[in-house]
Amino acid sequence: MPPLETQFKDTSEAAVAGVKSIAESCIRSGTVRRLIYTATVMAASPRKDDTECFAEAMDESCWTPLNLSAPYHSEQFPEDYVKSKTQSERELLRYNGAIEIVSIALGLVGGSTIRPSLPVSLRALTAQATNDRAQYRMLRILEEVNGKVPVVHIEDACEAHIFCITQQHSISGRFLCASDYVKTADIARHIRESFPEIQIPEEFIEDTGREIAWGSSKLEEMGFKYKYDLKMIIEDSINCARMSGDITSQY
């Protein structure tokens, strides 16, 4: 089949046009008070421009440089996705004032799923336990973009959206959503502690030694409370991977 014709030069331009269309439609309707946008921490890198240096903390002021080189020397780096999400989120936030824009940038989502197979986020989070090299590279890419890995349970991610929807007072702006901010080596350590029968080869444990702080507390300052800590997220994720067959008895 011939390629579909498009008015956009790339996915970033298409994504920006998409959020503009949604925001302007909401404004024209005159009935929409607040627009909730699900963003990603991949657009919130604490890197200082396109360098190997990071800020002291990761918070809502951090934006991923559009010229960011593929970290971890990986061909798997989703450059188009990162640029699209970064530019579209920035564009949407410009509509604050005309309408309440709330952008919730989710960390790596773990926990459970009702799907018969694991979603990509769970495959990455459990990659060290499943010995999945491709998904482990994606986990490390996230670590190299964000300094460490912001993690959130699916239940907390959903509750954060509901919380922002139901607030009676005016709210707007950008909110990072993650209960924990850890190194991939720490994820492996927690898996070993909770599931000592699971063997994690040393090639799946790379300690960066970074001590970047988590500087976001905007959701908590409004009254939101996370119900799941890292231990609970990992345990639910591993148990889910077992139920899906991604972790079998040989581990």
N, C-alpha and C positions, 0 to 999 in steps of 0.2 A: 504494500500500500504506500502511496506517496505521503510524505510528511504533511501534517495538518498545517495550514497557513495560520499565522498569528500576527497580531499587530504589535506584539511585544518582542524586544530584542533578546530578552533572557528571562529566567524565572524570577529574578529579583524585581524587574520592572513589572512583571505580571502580578507578583505578590503585593507590591505597593499599590498598584491600580485596584486590586481586589479589596484591600482594607479601606482605601479611599471611598470606593463605591458603597461599601457597607456603612461606613461612618456617615457619609452624606445622605444616604437613604434614611438612616435613623434620625438625623437632624430634620430632614424634610417632613418626616412623618408627624413630628410634633408630639408624639406619644411615648417616645423612648427617653427615659431619664438617664439610664446608665448602660454603658456597653462594656461587657467583660470580655477580655481577650486572653486566650491561653498562649503564653509565650514560652520561651525556653532559656535556660541558663547558658546555653551555647551562644546566646547573644549578649551575655553579661561577663565577658572575660575580664579579669583584673590585670591582664597583661598590659605593659606600658608600650603602646604602639606595637609595631611588628618586631618585638625583641624577645629575648629569653627572660627579661626581668618582669616581676610581678609587683603590684601594689601591696601594701601591708595587709590590706583586708579586701574582701569581696563584698560589695553592697550594691544598692540600686544605682549608684552613680557610675558603675562600671559598664562599658560598652565594648563589644568585641571589635577590634580594628578591622576595617573592610579589606585591608591589604595583608591580613594575617597569613603567613606561610603555613603550609601543611605541617602541623606539629607531629612529633614522634616519627618523622621521616616516613609518613604513611600515605600510600595512594588511596587509602580508604577515607581520607578526610573529606567530609561532605561540604565542600566549599560553597556550592550553590545554595544548599539548605541554610547554612550559617549566614550567608549574605542576605538571603531572602528574608529570614526571620529577623535579622538585625534591622534591615532597612524598613521592613513593614511595621515593626514595633515602633520605631522612631517616628514614622509617618503618622501612625494612628494616635500617638500621644500628642501630636500637634493639634488635635481637635479638642483637647481639654479646654473647657471654657464654653464652647458651643454645646457640649454634652459631657457628661461625666465619663471619662475613659479610665478603666481599671485594667491594667496589664499584670497578669499573674505569671511570672516566669518560673516554671516548674524545674526542679532538680530531676535527677535520674529517678524515674518512678519504679518502685518495687512493691512487694506485697503479694497479692493473689490476683487471679483472673478467672473469669467464667468461660474464657475462650478455650477451645480444645488444644491449642498450641500456645507456646509462650510468645508474647509480644516482644519486639526488639529490645525494649528497655530492660525487661526481665532477663533476656538472653545475655545482655551485657553485664548486668549485675551479678549473675550466677556463672559467668564465663570461667572464673578461676576454679569453680567446683566441677564444671562440666568439661574442663580442659579444652574449651573452644577457642582456638587461636584467633580466628577472625573476630569474634565478639570481644575477646580480651583486648585486641588492638583498638576496637572502638571505645572500650572502657578507658584505656590509656590515653586515647585521643581526647576524651572528655576531661581527663585529669590534666593533660598538657594545655588545653584551652583555658580551663578554670582554675589551674593551680592545684586544686584538689577536687574531689567529686562531691557536689551537693546531692543529697539523697532525700527522697520523700516517699512515704507510703501512699498507695493509691487512695486509701480511705481519707487520709489527711488532705491529699490533693483535691479530692471531690468536696470535702468539707470546707476547704479554703474558698472554693468558688461559691458555694452556698452562702458562706459567711459574708462575702463581699456583695452578693446579690441582695441579701436581706437587711443590710445596714440601712437604718432609717435616715441617719444624717448623711450629709454630702461627703463622698469619698472619691478620690481620683488619683491617678499616678501609677507608678510602677512598684510592684511588690515581688521580691524574690520569695519563693516558697520551697523551703527545704528544712528538715528537722536536724540534719547532720551534714557536716562538711569534712570529709575524711580522705585520706590517701588510699589508693588501691591496695597498698600493703596492709592497711588497717582492715579493709574489707576481708582480705584473706585471713588475717588473724582472727577476726570474729567468726568466720566460717569454721576455722579449725577448733575454736573454743566451744562453739555450739554443736558442731558435728565432727568430733574427732575421728570418726570412721572414714571421712572424706579425705582423699589424698590430693593435695595440691602441689604439683611439681614446682620446683624453684624457678623455672622459667616464667611462671605466672605470678611471681612476686618481685616487684621492682620498687624499692623504697626511694622516693625522690628526696626525702629529708626536708621537704618544704614545711614551713610553719606559718602559712598564711592564715589570717584570722577570718572568721565569718562575721561580717559587720552589719548584717541585715536583721532588723527587729521590728520593721514597720507593721507587719501583720500582728505580732504579739502585742505591740503598743496599742493596737485598736481593740485588743481583747481576744484574739484568736489563740487557741491552745492546740499544740500538736499532741496527739494521743499515742503516737508510735515512735519509739527511739530506734537507733541503729540496730540493736540486737533483735528487736521485734521485726523490723523490716527484713533483715537477712534471714531470720528463721522462717518467716512467711514465704519469702522468695524461694528459698531452698526447698521447702515442703511443696510449694507449687511446682517447681521443676521436677520433683520426684513424681508428683501426680501426673504430669504431662509425659513422663518417660524420658525427659532429658537427663535426669540423673537416675541411673539404674543400680542394681545391687552390686555391680562390680566396683562401685565407688565406696 
